[in-house]
Amino acid sequence: MGATKTDHFSEEQNKLAVMMKALGHPARIAIMEHLISVDSCICGDLVNVLPLAQPTVSQHLKELKNAGLIKGNIEGTAICYCVDKDAIAELQRYLANTTLQLEHKEKSCC
């Protein structure tokens, strides 16, 4: 079996791509913003603040969790979600490093 396209890139590049792809939907950005503002919440809470059906919210939460951006803990019959601070720090380091590299360029190519 041949190599997949992701095999040609580093583990860090693949991980960052998955996280950024997960953030590529406005509903997921809204979910992240809400989770940050309340520290943690249950899926039903999100349904009350977003203009989305419960199954849609659950799917977006699954994508964010699979990307490692949020964590979920089972509390009774519900799952309480919160932002994974380590994942956000990883994104922040990458973007800060990229910004720093761009600032040291003498001129733009465009």
LINGI-V259401 format. One record per residue. N is the residue number from 1. RES is the residue in three letters. SS is DSSP state (H for helix, E for strand, L for the rest). Layout:
# LINGI-V259401
N RES SS
N RES SS
This chain:
# LINGI-V259401
1 MET L
2 GLY L
3 ALA L
4 THR L
5 LYS H
6 THR H
7 ASP H
8 HIS H
9 PHE L
10 SER L
11 GLU H
12 GLU H
13 GLN H
14 ASN H
15 LYS H
16 LEU H
17 ALA H
18 VAL H
19 MET H
20 MET H
21 LYS H
22 ALA H
23 LEU L
24 GLY L
25 HIS L
26 PRO H
27 ALA H
28 ARG H
29 ILE H
30 ALA H
31 ILE H
32 MET H
33 GLU H
34 HIS H
35 LEU H
36 ILE H
37 SER H
38 VAL H
39 ASP L
40 SER L
41 CYS E
42 ILE E
43 CYS H
44 GLY H
45 ASP H
46 LEU H
47 VAL H
48 ASN H
49 VAL H
50 LEU L
51 PRO L
52 LEU L
53 ALA L
54 GLN H
55 PRO H
56 THR H
57 VAL H
58 SER H
59 GLN H
60 HIS H
61 LEU H
62 LYS H
63 GLU H
64 LEU H
65 LYS H
66 ASN H
67 ALA L
68 GLY L
69 LEU L
70 ILE E
71 LYS E
72 GLY E
73 ASN E
74 ILE E
75 GLU E
76 GLY L
77 THR L
78 ALA E
79 ILE E
80 CYS E
81 TYR E
82 CYS E
83 VAL E
84 ASP L
85 LYS H
86 ASP H
87 ALA H
88 ILE H
89 ALA H
90 GLU H
91 LEU H
92 GLN H
93 ARG H
94 TYR H
95 LEU H
96 ALA H
97 ASN H
98 THR H
99 THR H
100 LEU H
101 GLN H
102 LEU H
103 GLU H
104 HIS L
105 LYS L
106 GLU L
107 LYS L
108 SER L
109 CYS L
110 CYS L
